[in-house]
Amino acid sequence: MSSNLPKMGFPYDEMKLTTLFSHPAYRDGDIVVDCESVRKVLGEPFRFQGHELLRPFIYNSVVTSIDGKIAFLDAPEGPLIASKNHYDPTGALTDWWLLNLLRSSADAILFGANTLRSEPTATGHIYDQTLEDARIAKGLSPVPINVIPTLDGTDIPFDHKEFACGEIPVVFYTVLNALDRLKEHFPDMVVLGPYGSPDEVTFDDFVVDPAQKYAMICGHGHLPDPHIAMRMLHKMGIKRLLVESPMMTHLFLEERLMDELFINISCLYVGGDALSIGKRGNSFTSKVHPHTELIHLSMHSPHFMYTRHRLME
């Protein structure tokens, strides 16, 4: 059954992408989303490879300027890097649609409290009805589980629509320090953990209730352990996790948890001290840093490109 959350129409014929490069690995995966709108834009079904690890397959989504900036200093909303591309507004709309495609492919999506604060009316659901329908046809819930990290609960805007609509399953990814504050707002919250290591995660498999709130207590310290969190999500049946938070993307790269990167490039220049993906994290060194392999490159026009990378071992 479809959700009652807001939807919008998309001009699929105008958003059609031209493939510039496609690695053989791109076609090796299982078909995850296949419907007329996907075939109109991409020219083929959308695929993902699986893996045998005891965690979800993890991928991100971000749009950057040509110099790697993900927001303007004077207007920090991330989507503006796409929508302020005056030479290809349809390319910007395609970037938004691709995010919805990635959401429709995911069992869960992860984004930070900063996203909730900067986008007070946006929620983590799928805005294209055709993609939601294709997801449901694959046996998935209409809305992906929304995973929200917090250290102490003080950064969460509890009056956000995300928590009030009753159709979005929410799981907080946190530590014991945040539990009292979370329970002030959600007294019936289901608490999972704490667990001190991934191997300690032993709760029985269950189906997440969209009307319920959950807290994963990931470790015994002041910082949640991402490896414990990913084992917990695996136990909750999460096969694919979309990371929409730039900070968490950097953290997962540091922890060698990221499998693929979807990086769209809006051909505008920002410069200066504007935010980049890893700006708030520690830099990698010349000796130790992740490498990727390009597996797909497409374009809407000379002003907007869309890349897909896989992380090397």
BAKOL-863031 format. One record per residue (C-alpha): z negated, x negated, y negated. Coordinates in pm, 1 decimal. Each point is the difference from the previous one (the first is absolute). Layout:
N
R         pz         px         py
R          Z          X          Y
...
# end
This chain:
313
R         pz         px         py
R        0.0        0.0        0.0
R       97.2     -136.7     -341.7
R     -255.0      -88.6     -264.5
R      -38.5      199.9     -321.2
R       -4.2     -314.8     -212.4
R      258.9      -45.0     -280.5
R      358.3      -85.0       93.1
R      306.6      -94.3     -202.8
R      374.3       -8.5       55.0
R      203.3     -320.2       26.6
R      375.2      -53.8      -65.7
R       70.1     -168.4      334.6
R      373.7      -43.7      -54.8
R      -64.5     -180.9     -328.7
R     -266.0     -223.6      159.3
R      224.5     -138.6      274.7
R      -67.0     -370.2       57.4
R      246.4     -275.9       81.0
R     -113.4     -242.5      270.1
R       56.6     -364.8      -96.6
R     -173.2     -162.7      298.4
R     -147.6      126.3      324.9
R     -171.3     -224.9      255.4
R       52.0       90.4      368.6
R     -375.8       60.3       21.1
R       42.4      285.6     -247.3
R      170.2      208.8      268.5
R     -232.0      -95.6      286.5
R     -284.0      234.0      -88.0
R      -77.1      354.8       99.3
R      134.0      284.1     -212.1
R     -293.8      121.9     -207.7
R      165.6      233.3     -251.9
R      338.9      162.0       51.8
R      126.8      290.9     -206.6
R      299.2       81.8     -217.6
R     -159.4     -130.4     -320.3
R      -77.0     -337.3      161.1
R      355.0      -33.6      129.1
R      140.7       87.7     -342.8
R     -205.4     -266.2     -179.7
R      -22.3     -274.8      262.9
R      307.0       81.7      207.9
R     -205.3      -13.4      321.2
R     -341.0       94.9      145.0
R     -308.2     -190.9     -112.1
R     -155.8     -229.3      261.1
R     -312.8     -202.3       62.6
R      -85.1     -247.3      271.1
R     -319.6       43.3      195.8
R     -249.7     -257.5      115.9
R     -275.8      -36.3      259.1
R     -281.2     -109.1     -232.6
R     -325.4      196.4      -22.0
R       67.2       94.7     -360.9
R      264.2      201.6     -185.9
R      340.7     -139.0      -91.8
R      -59.7      -72.8     -370.2
R      257.0        6.8     -279.6
R       -9.1       34.3     -377.3
R      207.6      152.9     -277.5
R       34.0     -139.5     -350.5
R      253.6       -8.4     -281.0
R       16.3     -309.6     -219.5
R      187.8     -130.9     -301.1
R      235.3     -295.5       46.5
R     -293.9     -230.2      -81.7
R     -231.2      162.3      254.9
R     -206.5      218.5     -235.2
R     -119.9      335.3      129.1
R     -128.3      153.2     -325.0
R       29.2      -31.4     -376.7
R     -303.9     -124.3     -192.8
R       15.3      290.9     -244.3
R       57.3      265.6      268.2
R     -149.3      -98.6      336.7
R      140.7      284.4      209.8
R      196.1     -162.8      281.8
R      290.7      249.3       12.0
R      104.0      -97.0     -354.8
R      156.3     -324.0      125.1
R      252.4      226.2      170.7
R       23.0      291.5     -241.3
R       41.1     -220.0     -310.3
R      319.7     -144.6      144.0
R      229.3      167.1     -253.7
R      319.1     -120.9      168.2
R      -65.3      170.0      334.8
R     -237.5      298.1      -14.8
R      138.3      127.4      331.0
R      -83.0     -336.3      155.6
R     -356.7       54.2     -121.0
R       -2.7      344.9      159.9
R      127.6     -160.4      320.4
R     -293.3     -242.6      -11.8
R     -234.7      300.8      -14.5
R      184.3      171.0      285.3
R      -22.6     -315.1      213.3
R     -376.0       -2.3      -52.0
R       -3.1      355.7      131.2
R      208.2     -113.7      298.2
R     -253.9     -273.6       71.9
R     -280.9      254.7      -30.2
R      176.0      233.0      239.8
R       22.7     -288.7      250.2
R     -372.1      -78.1      -16.6
R     -296.6      144.3      183.7
R     -212.8     -113.7     -293.7
R       44.8     -143.5     -347.8
R     -241.9     -228.7     -182.1
R      -30.7      -16.6     -377.7
R     -272.3     -108.2     -237.2
R     -232.5      194.8     -224.9
R      187.1     -149.7     -295.5
R      304.8      204.0      104.2
R     -208.6      317.7       -8.4
R     -133.6      -85.7     -345.5
R      338.4      -89.6     -149.2
R      181.2      297.5      157.3
R     -244.9      292.5      -26.9
R      241.5      268.1      123.7
R      176.1     -194.0      277.1
R     -106.6       31.8      362.5
R       87.2     -191.9      315.2
R      236.6      250.7      157.4
R      375.9       34.8       50.6
R      186.4      159.1     -291.7
R      328.1       56.5      187.0
R       -8.0      307.6      224.0
R      277.9     -134.6      224.5
R     -204.0     -314.8       70.6
R     -316.1      198.4       65.4
R      193.5      224.9      239.2
R      145.0     -302.8      181.3
R     -349.8     -141.5       32.1
R     -135.3      323.6      144.8
R      292.2       10.9      245.9
R     -121.8     -337.6      131.1
R     -341.7      149.7       72.4
R     -177.9     -148.4     -301.5
R     -228.1      186.3     -238.4
R      163.0      123.3     -324.4
R     -205.2     -241.2     -211.4
R      -81.7     -360.1       99.2
R     -365.8      -97.3       11.2
R      -93.4     -149.5     -339.0
R     -208.9     -316.7       38.5
R     -185.6      -99.7     -317.2
R     -190.4     -331.4      -22.5
R     -315.2      -24.0     -210.7
R     -281.6     -255.7      -22.9
R     -273.8      228.4     -132.1
R      155.4      337.2      -85.1
R      -37.0      -45.2     -376.8
R      376.0      -43.3      -49.0
R       96.1      331.1      163.8
R      100.9      290.0     -233.4
R     -159.6      272.3      212.1
R      147.4      279.9     -212.3
R      353.4     -106.9       93.9
R      230.9      259.4      154.4
R       19.5     -224.2      307.2
R     -346.2      112.8      107.4
R        8.6      362.4     -110.1
R      324.1      139.1      144.3
R     -125.8       19.7      359.9
R      331.6     -108.2      154.7
R      -30.8     -378.0      -18.1
R     -195.4     -179.1      273.4
R     -204.9     -272.1     -173.0
R     -162.5     -303.8      160.6
R     -202.4     -240.4     -215.2
R       24.4     -365.6      103.4
R     -333.5     -143.8     -109.3
R     -345.0     -148.6       70.6
R     -353.0      139.3       26.5
R      -60.7      -69.7     -368.7
R      234.6      286.8      -93.1
R     -127.0      259.3      243.6
R     -271.5      163.5     -212.3
R      235.8       51.5     -292.3
R      275.9      138.0      221.6
R     -243.0      240.6      164.2
R     -112.8      127.7     -340.3
R      348.7      145.7      -36.4
R       78.7       65.9      366.6
R     -331.6       75.5      173.9
R      172.0      104.8      324.5
R      201.8     -320.7       21.0
R       54.8     -142.3      349.5
R     -117.7     -362.7       15.5
R      163.2     -243.8      243.6
R     -187.4     -324.8       56.9
R     -127.4     -236.8     -114.9
R      168.0     -246.2      233.0
R      -42.8     -376.0      -19.3
R      329.4      -99.9      163.2
R      323.0      163.2      119.6
R     -117.8      -16.5      362.0
R     -306.5      210.2      -87.5
R      217.6      296.1     -101.7
R      -67.9      239.9      284.9
R       12.1      357.3     -130.6
R      205.7      253.0      195.3
R      348.3       89.2     -118.0
R       13.2      308.1     -221.9
R      229.2      194.4     -230.6
R      -76.5      -24.8     -371.9
R      -76.0      337.0     -162.3
R      176.5       36.7     -340.1
R     -292.4      204.6     -132.2
R     -251.0     -272.9       91.0
R      -79.7     -333.2     -166.5
R      -68.5     -316.1      199.3
R     -153.2     -339.7      -75.7
R       83.3     -309.7      205.0
R     -285.4     -250.3      -34.9
R      184.6     -326.0       61.0
R     -255.0     -274.3       54.1
R     -358.8      -69.6     -104.7
R       63.9     -193.8     -321.6
R       94.9       86.3     -357.3
R      375.7      -18.0       65.1
R      178.0      219.2      255.3
R      159.1     -197.0      282.3
R      372.1       89.2       19.4
R       26.7      -97.2      367.3
R     -278.7      242.3       90.8
R      162.0      266.8     -217.0
R      337.3      -40.7      170.6
R     -160.1       22.4      346.2
R     -173.4      320.3     -109.6
R      327.3      147.2     -125.5
R      161.6      -97.3      329.4
R     -272.7      191.7      184.1
R       73.7      296.9     -226.3
R      359.2        2.7      126.1
R      160.1     -168.2     -301.6
R      318.5     -173.2      117.2
R      152.1      -74.0     -341.8
R     -185.7      -65.4     -326.0
R      169.4       -6.4     -341.3
R     -183.3     -213.0     -258.2
R       71.8      114.9     -356.6
R     -265.3     -219.1     -164.1
R      126.3     -336.0     -136.2
R     -347.4     -151.3       31.1
R      -33.1      111.0      363.0
R      351.6     -127.6       69.8
R     -112.7     -344.8     -113.9
R     -322.3       23.7      201.9
R      188.2      100.1      314.2
R      239.0     -290.8      -51.5
R     -300.6     -231.4      -24.5
R     -140.3      147.2      321.6
R      337.3      -17.3      181.4
R       -1.6      374.6       52.8
R      324.9       93.6     -174.4
R      310.0       58.5      213.8
R      268.3      100.9     -252.1
R       50.3       12.0     -376.4
R      213.6      255.4     -183.0
R       66.5     -145.5     -345.8
R      234.6      187.1     -232.5
R      133.9     -184.9     -303.2
R       53.2      175.8     -330.8
R      224.4     -226.3     -206.2
R     -211.7      -29.1     -311.2
R     -214.2     -286.8     -127.3
R     -368.1       26.0      -99.6
R     -144.6     -352.5      -30.0
R     -341.0     -105.9     -131.4
R     -327.6       86.8      169.7
R      108.2      334.4      142.3
R     -119.5       86.0      349.0
R      169.0     -141.2      309.7
R      -71.2       76.5      366.1
R     -253.6     -276.1       55.4
R     -121.5      -60.4     -355.7
R     -356.7      112.7       72.6
R      -27.2     -204.2      318.7
R      -11.8     -367.8       86.3
R      329.6     -185.6       -4.0
R      135.6     -142.9      322.1
R       39.8     -377.6        5.6
R      302.7     -224.5       39.0
R     -115.8      -73.9      355.9
R      -95.0      349.7      114.2
R      200.4      307.0     -103.4
R      176.2      290.3      172.8
R      374.1        0.8       62.7
R      225.0      301.2       45.0
R      340.5       71.0      145.4
R      232.6      243.2     -175.0
R      100.7      276.0      240.6
R      168.1      244.6     -237.2
R      143.5       -3.2     -350.9
R      163.7      293.5     -175.5
R       83.5      101.2     -354.9
R       53.8      315.6     -197.0
R      171.9     -175.7     -288.0
R        0.9     -351.1     -150.1
R     -327.0      105.6     -167.4
R     -210.5       94.2      306.3
R      -41.9     -167.4      340.5
R     -212.0       78.2      304.0
R     -123.8     -268.3      239.5
R     -180.2        6.0      333.0
R     -166.8     -312.5      140.6
R     -190.7      -79.9      314.7
R     -279.6     -254.5        4.5
R       53.1     -313.4      205.6
R     -258.4     -108.6      255.6
# end
